[in-house]
């Protein structure tokens, strides 16, 4: 593998970066965070940012709306300053660059491109949020999520759902089930659907393995939720004070249809980064950025730029398009990605780390994997942590051999995959599109439940279904 070294990174990193470059002669292995040496207090900033997201919108909504970026920066500093004090600037710089270059920046670029492109797609015409229409569009979104990603499908359809239900007083439940089905569970069938499955694909899991193995539990969960939603929506409909609009003069049609071609380009760019391996890396302060990933990110930005330049402004105006949702996600997840660094390191340390009891839960006394616990522990952590690294932790905990995990231990890999994808729906932060959907809904006038209020919905409707999944597939 050829490496192209970069001696200096200035600009945004400023003096902090230059000090780090000058001070360090350590290797990447020496700079990597050792989770076995971390105590639980290192997890406090991560818990703090989660509680901030949960509590501030309830108790100080005006303050939160104006200053959520500062709150995120505060919790990030609560990790970075002690880390720099204890381990040095060079160590801290490496951890920040590793997280930014390999995880956060690609993550935000993908979300930004999908947000921009899908914001130029408008389903126009007479759409009315009846139980039949809502159930149908949720089913359509769940199907599309596996092929255009949960973020792509959610961003393409959420504005249509909101517009169709704007006349209703009771409509928050529609968005909640939209998050369940379109932003999470629907992305179960391909590596394009959800980031954990894409990481599995990069580790050697065949592209269509999730299609074959995840299809039965996905259809089971989605079928139950669609049926429950239809009955619930009918009940709410009977309590509406206003009658459904009866304007059927304008036929349903798609505006900005060329953005679907750009979405196909996004899918192709992501797939390319997993299949094309030129063997060239750029090394930035011991962090290796592979050429195919750099090309992917540049292509995604190019596709977003084409969408912005070629979509008529009136289409985005009709969609009530604004940059605020992606700005909110970018600022909050910057803090989450920084504060999660020591938490993931603790998990990776396995039996040698302070979170060893969590890792030990997935193994029976005879050394065989406990698939039910793999499902619930992977899912439980994916509800609050980024589900992609959580998937990797338990993929490695189960041996990390794709031939074994897709062969004799296929049920174990199924448990890990289902837990990571399904249970990302348990909280607003379990999967990135959850937060984006909530932000768009609130911006367009749909009052959404609080962080804990949403968890009451997921606990009532998702957890019983997940118990049934456990009994059928993992016991």
C-alpha positions as CSV (number, residue, x, y, z in Angstrom):
1,X,0.0,0.0,0.0
2,X,1.4,3.4,-1.0
3,X,1.3,6.2,1.5
4,X,1.4,9.9,0.7
5,X,2.5,11.8,3.9
6,X,1.2,15.3,4.6
7,X,3.6,17.3,6.8
8,X,1.4,20.1,8.0
9,X,-2.3,20.6,8.6
10,X,-3.0,24.3,9.3
11,X,-6.0,26.5,8.9
12,X,-8.9,25.1,10.9
13,X,-6.7,23.2,13.3
14,X,-4.5,26.3,13.9
15,X,-1.9,26.5,16.5
16,X,-3.2,23.4,18.3
17,X,-2.5,21.3,15.3
18,X,1.0,22.7,14.7
19,X,2.0,22.2,18.3
20,X,0.9,18.6,18.0
21,X,2.8,18.0,14.8
22,X,6.0,19.5,16.3
23,X,5.8,17.6,19.6
24,X,5.0,14.1,18.5
25,X,7.3,11.4,17.2
26,X,5.0,8.6,18.5
27,X,3.4,6.0,16.3
28,X,-0.4,5.6,15.7
29,X,-0.4,2.5,18.0
30,X,1.2,4.5,20.8
31,X,-1.2,7.4,20.4
32,X,-4.4,5.2,20.3
33,X,-6.5,5.4,23.4
34,X,-6.1,2.4,25.7
35,X,-9.6,1.7,27.0
36,X,-8.3,-0.7,29.7
37,X,-6.8,2.3,31.6
38,X,-9.9,4.5,31.6
39,X,-12.2,4.9,34.6
40,X,-15.9,5.5,34.4
41,X,-15.7,9.3,35.0
42,X,-14.4,9.6,31.4
43,X,-17.9,8.7,30.3
44,X,-19.4,11.7,32.2
45,X,-19.3,14.2,29.2
46,X,-21.0,11.7,27.0
47,X,-23.8,11.2,29.6
48,X,-23.8,15.0,30.0
49,X,-24.5,15.7,26.3
50,X,-27.2,13.1,26.2
51,X,-28.9,14.6,29.2
52,X,-28.6,18.0,27.7
53,X,-30.3,16.9,24.5
54,X,-33.0,15.3,26.6
55,X,-33.6,18.0,29.3
56,X,-32.8,21.5,27.8
57,X,-35.5,21.4,25.1
58,X,-38.0,20.7,27.9
59,X,-36.9,23.2,30.6
60,X,-35.2,25.9,28.6
61,X,-36.4,25.6,24.9
62,X,-35.5,29.2,23.9
63,X,-32.0,28.9,25.4
64,X,-31.5,25.5,23.7
65,X,-32.6,26.7,20.3
66,X,-30.1,29.6,20.4
67,X,-27.2,27.9,22.2
68,X,-27.3,24.1,21.5
69,X,-24.0,24.5,19.6
70,X,-22.3,26.0,22.6
71,X,-23.6,23.3,24.8
72,X,-22.2,20.7,22.5
73,X,-18.9,22.5,22.4
74,X,-18.8,22.6,26.2
75,X,-19.2,18.8,26.6
76,X,-16.6,18.3,23.8
77,X,-14.2,20.5,25.7
78,X,-14.9,18.6,28.9
79,X,-13.3,15.6,27.2
80,X,-10.5,17.3,25.2
81,X,-9.1,19.5,27.9
82,X,-8.6,16.7,30.5
83,X,-7.3,14.5,27.7
84,X,-4.7,17.1,26.7
85,X,-3.7,17.7,30.3
86,X,-3.3,14.0,31.1
87,X,-2.0,12.6,27.8
88,X,-0.6,15.7,26.0
89,X,-1.5,17.7,22.9
90,X,-0.1,15.2,20.4
91,X,-2.2,12.4,21.8
92,X,-5.4,14.5,21.9
93,X,-4.8,15.8,18.4
94,X,-4.5,12.3,17.1
95,X,-7.7,11.2,18.7
96,X,-9.6,14.3,17.4
97,X,-8.2,13.8,13.8
98,X,-8.9,10.1,13.9
99,X,-12.5,10.7,14.8
100,X,-13.0,13.6,12.5
101,X,-11.3,12.3,9.4
102,X,-12.5,8.7,9.6
103,X,-15.9,9.0,11.2
104,X,-17.4,12.5,11.7
105,X,-16.6,14.3,8.5
106,X,-17.6,11.4,6.2
107,X,-20.7,11.0,8.3
108,X,-21.7,14.6,7.9
109,X,-20.8,14.8,4.3
110,X,-23.1,11.8,3.6
111,X,-26.0,13.3,5.6
112,X,-25.4,16.7,4.0
113,X,-25.5,15.3,0.4
114,X,-28.7,13.3,1.1
115,X,-30.3,16.3,2.9
116,X,-29.5,18.6,0.0
117,X,-30.6,16.3,-2.7
118,X,-33.8,15.0,-1.1
119,X,-34.7,18.6,-0.2
120,X,-35.1,19.1,-4.0
121,X,-37.6,16.3,-4.4
122,X,-41.3,17.3,-3.9
123,X,-44.3,15.0,-4.2
124,X,-46.8,17.6,-5.3
125,X,-50.6,17.2,-5.7
126,X,-53.5,16.4,-3.5
127,X,-52.0,14.2,-0.7
128,X,-54.3,13.8,2.3
129,X,-53.1,12.2,5.5
130,X,-55.7,9.5,5.9
131,X,-54.8,6.2,7.7
132,X,-54.6,4.4,4.4
133,X,-52.3,7.0,2.8
134,X,-50.1,7.2,5.9
135,X,-49.7,3.4,6.2
136,X,-48.9,3.1,2.5
137,X,-46.2,5.8,2.6
138,X,-44.6,4.3,5.7
139,X,-44.5,0.9,3.9
140,X,-43.0,2.5,0.8
141,X,-40.4,4.3,2.9
142,X,-39.5,1.1,4.7
143,X,-38.9,-0.6,1.4
144,X,-36.9,2.2,-0.1
145,X,-34.7,2.6,3.1
146,X,-32.7,-0.5,2.3
147,X,-31.8,0.7,-1.2
148,X,-31.3,4.4,-0.7
149,X,-30.3,4.4,2.9
150,X,-32.5,5.3,6.0
151,X,-31.3,8.9,5.7
152,X,-32.1,9.1,2.0
153,X,-35.6,7.6,2.3
154,X,-36.4,9.6,5.4
155,X,-35.4,12.9,3.8
156,X,-37.1,12.1,0.5
157,X,-40.5,11.4,2.2
158,X,-40.8,13.2,5.5
159,X,-41.9,16.5,4.0
160,X,-44.6,14.8,2.0
161,X,-45.8,13.1,5.1
162,X,-45.8,16.4,7.1
163,X,-47.7,18.3,4.3
164,X,-50.3,15.5,4.0
165,X,-51.0,15.6,7.7
166,X,-50.7,19.3,8.3
167,X,-54.5,19.6,8.6
168,X,-54.6,17.2,11.5
169,X,-54.4,18.1,15.2
170,X,-53.1,14.6,16.1
171,X,-50.1,13.9,13.9
172,X,-47.0,13.5,16.1
173,X,-47.6,9.7,16.1
174,X,-47.2,9.6,12.3
175,X,-43.7,11.1,12.6
176,X,-42.8,8.7,15.4
177,X,-43.8,5.6,13.4
178,X,-42.0,7.2,10.4
179,X,-38.8,7.2,12.5
180,X,-39.5,3.6,13.6
181,X,-40.0,2.2,10.1
182,X,-38.3,4.5,7.6
183,X,-35.4,5.9,9.5
184,X,-34.4,2.6,11.1
185,X,-36.1,-0.8,10.6
186,X,-36.5,-0.4,6.9
187,X,-32.7,-0.2,6.4
188,X,-32.1,-3.8,7.3
189,X,-31.7,-5.5,4.0
190,X,-28.5,-4.2,2.4
191,X,-25.2,-2.5,3.4
192,X,-26.6,0.7,1.8
193,X,-29.5,0.8,4.2
194,X,-27.7,1.5,7.5
195,X,-24.1,2.3,8.5
196,X,-23.6,-0.9,10.7
197,X,-24.4,-3.2,7.8
198,X,-22.0,-1.2,5.5
199,X,-19.2,-1.7,8.1
200,X,-20.0,-5.4,8.0
201,X,-19.7,-5.3,4.2
202,X,-16.3,-3.7,4.5
203,X,-15.3,-6.4,6.9
204,X,-16.1,-9.1,4.5
205,X,-19.8,-9.9,5.0
206,X,-21.3,-10.6,1.5
207,X,-23.5,-7.8,0.1
208,X,-26.7,-9.8,0.0
209,X,-26.2,-11.6,3.3
210,X,-28.5,-9.2,5.2
211,X,-31.0,-9.4,2.4
212,X,-31.4,-13.1,3.0
213,X,-31.0,-13.3,6.7
214,X,-32.5,-10.1,7.9
215,X,-35.6,-10.3,5.7
216,X,-37.8,-12.6,7.9
217,X,-37.3,-10.6,11.2
218,X,-37.6,-7.3,9.3
219,X,-40.9,-8.3,7.6
220,X,-42.1,-9.5,11.0
221,X,-41.3,-6.3,12.9
222,X,-42.4,-4.0,10.0
223,X,-45.7,-5.9,9.5
224,X,-46.7,-5.7,13.2
225,X,-45.8,-2.0,13.4
226,X,-47.7,-1.1,10.2
227,X,-50.8,-3.0,11.4
228,X,-50.6,-1.3,14.8
229,X,-50.0,2.1,13.2
230,X,-53.1,1.7,10.9
231,X,-55.3,0.9,13.9
232,X,-53.8,3.7,16.0
233,X,-54.1,6.3,13.2
234,X,-57.8,5.3,12.6
235,X,-58.4,5.9,16.3
236,X,-56.8,9.3,16.2
237,X,-58.7,10.1,13.0
238,X,-62.0,9.6,14.7
239,X,-61.0,12.2,17.3
240,X,-60.1,14.9,14.8
241,X,-62.2,18.0,14.9
242,X,-61.5,19.0,11.3
243,X,-62.6,17.1,8.3
244,X,-60.0,15.9,5.7
245,X,-59.4,18.3,2.8
246,X,-61.3,17.2,-0.3
247,X,-59.3,19.0,-2.9
248,X,-58.5,16.4,-5.5
249,X,-58.0,18.7,-8.5
250,X,-54.2,18.4,-8.7
251,X,-52.9,15.0,-9.6
252,X,-50.0,13.6,-7.7
253,X,-46.7,14.2,-9.5
254,X,-43.0,14.6,-8.6
255,X,-41.1,17.8,-8.9
256,X,-37.3,17.8,-9.0
257,X,-37.3,14.3,-10.3
258,X,-33.7,14.5,-11.6
259,X,-32.6,14.4,-7.9
260,X,-33.5,10.7,-8.0
261,X,-30.6,10.3,-10.5
262,X,-28.3,12.2,-8.1
263,X,-29.5,9.9,-5.3
264,X,-28.4,6.9,-7.4
265,X,-25.1,8.7,-7.7
266,X,-24.9,8.8,-3.9
267,X,-25.6,5.1,-3.7
268,X,-23.0,4.4,-6.4
269,X,-20.4,6.5,-4.6
270,X,-20.8,4.8,-1.3
271,X,-20.8,1.3,-3.0
272,X,-17.6,2.3,-4.9
273,X,-15.8,3.1,-1.7
274,X,-16.4,-0.4,-0.5
275,X,-15.5,-2.2,-3.7
276,X,-12.6,-0.1,-5.2
277,X,-9.3,-0.6,-3.3
278,X,-6.5,1.2,-5.1
279,X,-4.1,0.7,-2.1
280,X,-3.3,4.4,-1.8
281,X,-3.6,6.3,1.5
282,X,-2.9,9.9,2.6
283,X,-1.4,10.0,6.1
284,X,-2.4,13.0,8.2
285,X,-0.7,12.9,11.6
286,X,-0.7,9.1,11.8
287,X,-4.3,8.9,10.5
288,X,-4.6,7.1,7.2
289,X,-7.3,8.4,4.9
290,X,-7.8,5.9,2.0
291,X,-8.1,7.3,-1.5
292,X,-11.4,5.6,-2.3
293,X,-13.0,7.3,0.8
294,X,-11.7,10.7,-0.2
295,X,-13.0,10.3,-3.7
296,X,-16.4,9.2,-2.3
297,X,-16.7,12.3,-0.1
298,X,-15.7,14.6,-3.0
299,X,-18.3,12.9,-5.2
300,X,-21.0,13.4,-2.6
301,X,-20.2,17.1,-2.2
302,X,-20.2,17.4,-6.0
303,X,-23.6,15.7,-6.3
304,X,-25.0,18.0,-3.5
305,X,-23.7,21.0,-5.4
306,X,-25.3,19.8,-8.7
307,X,-28.6,19.3,-6.9
308,X,-28.5,22.8,-5.4
309,X,-27.6,24.4,-8.7
310,X,-30.1,22.5,-10.9
311,X,-33.2,22.4,-8.7
312,X,-35.6,25.3,-9.1
313,X,-35.7,27.4,-6.0
314,X,-39.5,27.3,-5.9
315,X,-39.4,23.5,-5.3
316,X,-37.3,23.9,-2.2
317,X,-39.5,26.8,-1.1
318,X,-42.6,24.6,-1.4
319,X,-40.8,22.0,0.7
320,X,-40.1,24.7,3.4
321,X,-36.4,23.7,2.9
322,X,-33.9,25.3,5.3
323,X,-30.4,24.5,6.5
324,X,-31.3,24.5,10.2
325,X,-31.9,20.7,10.6
326,X,-28.6,19.7,9.2
327,X,-26.8,22.5,11.2
328,X,-28.4,21.1,14.4
329,X,-27.3,17.6,13.6
330,X,-23.8,18.7,12.6
331,X,-23.2,20.7,15.8
332,X,-24.7,18.1,18.2
333,X,-23.1,15.1,16.6
334,X,-19.7,16.8,16.7
335,X,-20.0,16.8,20.5
336,X,-21.4,13.2,20.5
337,X,-18.5,11.9,18.3
338,X,-15.9,13.6,20.6
339,X,-17.5,12.5,23.9
340,X,-18.0,9.0,22.7
341,X,-14.3,8.4,22.1
342,X,-13.5,7.1,25.6
343,X,-16.8,5.1,25.8
344,X,-16.0,3.2,22.6
345,X,-12.4,2.6,23.9
346,X,-13.8,1.2,27.1
347,X,-16.0,-1.2,25.2
348,X,-13.2,-2.3,22.9
349,X,-11.1,-3.1,25.9
350,X,-13.4,-6.0,26.6
351,X,-12.7,-8.0,29.7
352,X,-9.8,-5.6,30.6
353,X,-11.9,-2.5,30.6
354,X,-14.3,-1.0,33.2
355,X,-17.2,-2.0,31.0
356,X,-16.2,-5.7,31.1
357,X,-19.5,-6.7,32.7
358,X,-21.3,-5.4,29.7
359,X,-19.1,-7.4,27.3
360,X,-19.4,-10.5,29.5
361,X,-23.1,-10.5,29.1
362,X,-22.9,-11.8,25.6
363,X,-21.0,-15.0,26.4
364,X,-22.4,-18.1,28.2
365,X,-20.3,-19.9,30.8
366,X,-19.3,-22.6,28.4
367,X,-17.8,-19.9,26.0
368,X,-20.6,-20.1,23.4
369,X,-22.3,-16.9,22.3
370,X,-25.5,-15.9,23.9
371,X,-27.5,-14.7,20.8
372,X,-30.3,-13.2,22.8
373,X,-27.9,-11.1,24.8
374,X,-26.0,-10.1,21.7
375,X,-29.3,-8.8,20.3
376,X,-30.2,-6.8,23.4
377,X,-26.8,-5.6,24.5
378,X,-25.9,-4.5,20.9
379,X,-29.3,-2.9,20.6
380,X,-29.3,-1.3,24.0
381,X,-26.0,0.4,23.4
382,X,-27.0,1.3,19.8
383,X,-30.0,3.1,21.3
384,X,-27.6,5.7,22.8
385,X,-24.3,5.2,21.1
386,X,-23.5,5.4,17.4
387,X,-24.8,2.1,16.2
388,X,-22.0,1.7,13.6
389,X,-19.0,1.4,16.1
390,X,-21.3,-0.5,18.5
391,X,-21.8,-3.1,15.7
392,X,-18.1,-3.3,15.2
393,X,-17.4,-3.9,18.9
394,X,-19.7,-6.9,19.0
395,X,-18.7,-8.1,15.6
396,X,-15.2,-8.3,17.0
397,X,-16.4,-9.7,20.3
398,X,-17.9,-12.6,18.3
399,X,-14.6,-13.4,16.7
400,X,-14.5,-10.9,13.8
401,X,-14.1,-13.7,11.2
402,X,-16.7,-13.0,8.4
403,X,-16.5,-16.6,7.1
404,X,-17.4,-18.0,10.6
405,X,-20.0,-15.3,11.3
406,X,-21.8,-15.9,8.1
407,X,-21.5,-19.6,8.5
408,X,-21.6,-21.5,11.8
409,X,-22.3,-18.3,13.8
410,X,-24.8,-16.8,11.4
411,X,-27.4,-16.5,14.1
412,X,-24.9,-14.5,16.2
413,X,-24.3,-12.1,13.3
414,X,-28.0,-11.8,12.8
415,X,-28.5,-10.9,16.4
416,X,-25.8,-8.2,16.2
417,X,-27.1,-6.8,13.0
418,X,-30.8,-6.8,14.1
419,X,-29.9,-5.2,17.4
420,X,-27.9,-2.4,15.8
421,X,-30.4,-1.6,13.1
422,X,-33.7,-2.2,14.8
423,X,-32.9,-0.6,18.2
424,X,-31.5,2.5,16.7
425,X,-35.2,3.5,16.7
426,X,-35.4,3.5,20.5
427,X,-34.2,7.1,21.0
428,X,-33.8,10.2,19.0
429,X,-30.0,9.8,18.9
430,X,-30.0,6.1,18.1
431,X,-29.6,6.8,14.4
432,X,-28.8,10.1,12.6
433,X,-32.0,10.5,10.6
434,X,-34.1,10.2,13.8
435,X,-32.8,13.6,14.9
436,X,-33.1,15.1,11.4
437,X,-36.7,14.0,11.1
438,X,-37.6,15.4,14.5
439,X,-35.9,18.7,13.6
440,X,-37.8,19.0,10.3
441,X,-41.1,18.1,11.9
442,X,-40.7,20.7,14.6
443,X,-39.6,23.3,12.2
444,X,-42.7,22.7,10.1
445,X,-45.1,23.0,13.0
446,X,-45.6,19.4,14.2
447,X,-45.0,19.3,18.0
448,X,-42.9,16.3,18.9
449,X,-42.4,14.5,22.2
450,X,-39.4,15.2,24.3
451,X,-36.4,12.9,24.4
452,X,-37.9,10.8,27.3
453,X,-41.4,11.3,25.8
454,X,-40.2,9.6,22.6
455,X,-38.7,6.8,24.7
456,X,-42.2,6.1,26.2
457,X,-43.5,5.6,22.7
458,X,-40.6,3.3,21.7
459,X,-40.9,1.4,24.9
460,X,-44.6,0.9,24.5
461,X,-44.6,-0.1,20.8
462,X,-41.1,-1.4,20.0
463,X,-39.9,-3.3,23.0
464,X,-42.8,-5.8,23.0
465,X,-42.1,-6.6,19.4
466,X,-38.4,-7.0,20.1
467,X,-39.2,-9.5,22.9
468,X,-41.1,-11.5,20.3
469,X,-38.1,-11.3,17.9
470,X,-35.9,-12.7,20.7
471,X,-38.2,-15.6,21.4
472,X,-38.6,-16.5,17.7
473,X,-35.0,-16.1,16.4
474,X,-32.5,-15.9,19.3
475,X,-33.6,-18.3,22.0
